[in-house]
Amino acid sequence: MKYYASLDESSVVTNVILVSDEDAPTEEIGLQFLVSLGLTGVWKETCENGSFRKNHAIIGGVYDLVKDAFIAPNPFASWLLNEGTCKWEAPIPYPTDGKDYYWDESTTSWIKDH
């Protein structure tokens, strides 16, 4: 099975659909199949495990043409985009003491989960 993401005029992902391998043995044939169904606009193939285009497309995320990558919405204003992985990262690394933490944007720190 292949996934295809629909993009709006700002390259925001508006929909993600599943297409059978039979109907989409290649990305180009998959795009032709979508057109045959009457699905217009810009579509990009995406991969659930992120093996290409960096990450799986999610609704509300964006497609970066230059990086050929899907990027999820920024979860917090203080987080920065890792240009290599196209994933958002906290400005402070997650603690490695084996305990559970959550991000507190008001203090821009990890808080131990109780």
SVG drawing of the C-alpha trace seen along z (x, -y; Angstrom):
<svg xmlns="http://www.w3.org/2000/svg" viewBox="-14 -31 35 36">
<polyline fill="none" stroke="black" stroke-width="0.4" points="0.0,0.0 1.1,-3.5 0.2,-6.8 -0.4,-10.0 -0.7,-13.5 -2.8,-16.3 -1.2,-19.7 -2.9,-23.1 -1.4,-26.2 0.9,-26.8 2.1,-23.2 0.2,-22.4 -1.0,-18.7 -4.8,-18.7 -5.4,-15.0 -3.6,-11.6 -5.0,-8.7 -4.1,-5.0 -3.7,-3.6 -3.1,0.1 0.3,1.2 -1.6,2.5 -2.9,-1.0 0.3,-2.7 3.4,-0.6 5.3,-3.8 4.7,-7.4 3.9,-8.6 1.4,-5.9 -0.1,-6.5 -0.5,-10.2 -2.2,-9.2 -4.5,-6.9 -5.5,-9.8 -6.3,-12.0 -8.5,-9.1 -10.5,-9.2 -11.1,-13.0 -8.7,-14.0 -7.1,-17.2 -4.4,-19.4 -0.9,-18.6 -0.3,-15.1 3.0,-13.7 3.7,-10.1 4.6,-9.7 5.9,-6.7 4.6,-5.6 8.0,-4.7 9.7,-7.9 12.1,-6.0 11.8,-8.8 10.8,-12.4 12.1,-12.3 8.8,-11.8 5.3,-10.5 2.9,-13.3 0.3,-14.4 -2.6,-16.7 -1.6,-20.2 2.1,-19.5 3.9,-20.9 5.8,-19.7 9.2,-21.4 10.0,-21.3 13.7,-22.2 14.3,-19.5 11.8,-17.1 10.5,-16.4 7.3,-16.4 7.5,-18.4 5.0,-18.1 3.6,-21.2 5.9,-22.8 4.7,-21.5 6.1,-24.4 7.3,-27.9 10.7,-27.3 11.5,-24.1 13.8,-24.2 13.8,-22.3 16.6,-19.8 17.5,-20.6 18.9,-17.1 16.0,-15.0 13.2,-17.7 12.0,-16.9 11.3,-19.4 13.6,-19.3 13.5,-20.9 16.1,-23.4 17.1,-21.2 17.7,-17.5 15.3,-15.0 16.6,-13.6 18.3,-10.2 17.6,-9.0 14.9,-6.6 12.1,-8.6 9.1,-10.1 9.0,-13.8 6.8,-16.3 7.7,-19.6 6.6,-22.7 6.7,-25.6 6.2,-28.3 9.5,-27.4 11.1,-25.8 12.1,-22.8 11.4,-19.1 9.2,-18.4 9.2,-15.0 5.8,-13.2 4.3,-11.9"/>
</svg>
